[in-house]
Amino acid sequence: MFNRASRMLLTGMLGVAVAGGAQAQDDTIEFGWTAWSDAEFVTKLAARLINDNTDYTAELVQTDIAPQYQGLETGDIDAMMMAWLPATHEDYYEEVAAGVENLGVLYNGARLGWAVPADIPEDQLDSLADLSNEEVRSELDGTITGIDPGAGLTALSEEALETYGLDDYMLQTSSGAGMTAALERAVNRDDWIVVTGWSPHWKFGAYDLRYLEDPEGALGGPERVHVLARAGFDASYPEISAMLTRMYLPIDQLQNYMFQARETSYDEAISAYIEENPDRIDYWLTGEL
Amino acid sequence: MATNFRELIQIPIGAWVESGVDWVQNNLAGPLDGFAAGVGFLADGLEGLLLFLPDWILAPLIIAFAWWRVGWRFGVFATIAMVLIAAMGLWRETMQTLALVIGASIIALAAGLPLGIAMARRDGVATVVRPVLDFMQTMPPFVYLIPAAIFFGLGKVPGTIATVIFAMPPAVRLTNLGIRQVSQENVEAGLAFGCTSRQLLYKVQIPLAMPSIMAGINQTIMLALSMVVIASMIGAGGLGNTVLTGIQRLDVGLGFEGGLGVVFLAILLDRMTQSFGLRRRRD
């Protein structure tokens, strides 16, 4: 009895889901995003603006970064707001560049680098070149704490190890979460640690960190974060495309709200942002200054 | 919509867990480090051994073992698997993964088999342990990767520990089940011949429960292998790194090669461990 009832319920739910999906297709915009703090903030911000101010519905599809590029190319997702160019996502972007629309810069001055807790004395460890000192190496146990093995930052960090002749260091790969867990552990124990990092990232709000100098420029220059959309997006949704093109946030502002989001929630931080920056939001939505 | 009962009952479980994790790392650093050192000794030792033996010694050893335990057809399969792993340039990664699986399985069995026996002999233990096993098996492993990394850092040690947690339950469950399923007649016969409780366990219950216990060991090894990719997110390395790299770079070929290495290891370990269970049953 229970079995039949639950089966009927399930069939009914599937039916509704299918019908809903078919109906909503045309005015639903699907955003791909990865659970990185900055991606979460800007993507949910854009989705909120679309849902509250236009006739369209924004839906979020959470995946890893590489499938997002693929999804854009195949048209499975409509837009993503987290393309780090020119260097970090170069490999992904090159593969799909011909089949996507670039809706311009979302924020400037993003960067990659190796970061350390600020209480490590600067006269001992200030630059990537200092890492070759034997004392520094033994404090660090010969380890640089990295992120995902396939990430652009990992490839750049491996090159940096070569550039600075740091042969006796090991780049410990893990994941973004693994890296921040290792950072938390080291900060709590007053251990030395070097992590491969990027800005914006909430960890710069949560811990007192500084980037190491990179005199050789091995980890690349400043990066721009772009909004990308599938081919034909502008023609299908001119209004939304114009809004996404106008969206731009100063990075310091973004980092503040990212930390606020971590302390409260993304929804609350986004509400605060919308409330506290009415002119900016108005310009994004209408294009009028 | 604005106020409903969901907003009236707020139980900050997440916050409790976080402060629990904080407490452990602030107060138990010493014991944690000792435990990590022990696990690290085993993990490094196994990996050192498997990487110290050159492939032209180790591969024939594995093939010969496969042939002896399972049969000549499986020996042929093992040969093909070894050649392909070497040809894909994944020998080193495969041995790292094998070391992780063996190390984690040893720990899981050393803790799990006695626990399973205790569960079978005392209902109270079973009542307490069963929900813990449910928790270990169904909590998505991503969730306890982060505490593992906070307690033990990154690398093989937290990778091994996370793998142990994920892989241990079947060994415990099937040991418990196997001993409980030994028929009452056999137990009574043993008692009638004057077995002590210890003799009953070692001479009657465990031998009769052996097929079930071996199935549990086999499942533990398989689960340990399936944890490999996830554990590489906290630096366990090996084939998991190859797979993750393939996924992140949209490199289907590389991901497939890494995955194929995992499949080969799985088939080899599965058939070889099963062979022990089957042989016993036939005796």
Interface residues (C-beta under 8 A of the other chain):
Chain A: D64 I65 A66 P67 Y69 Q70 D91 Y92 E95 T145 D148 P149 G150 A151 Q172 T173 S174 S175 A177 G178 M179 A181 A182 E184 R185 N188 R189
Chain B: Q25 N26 A29 L145 I146 A149 I150 F151 G153 L154 G155 S232 M233 I234 G235 G237 N241 L244 T245 G246 I247 Q248 R249 L250 D251
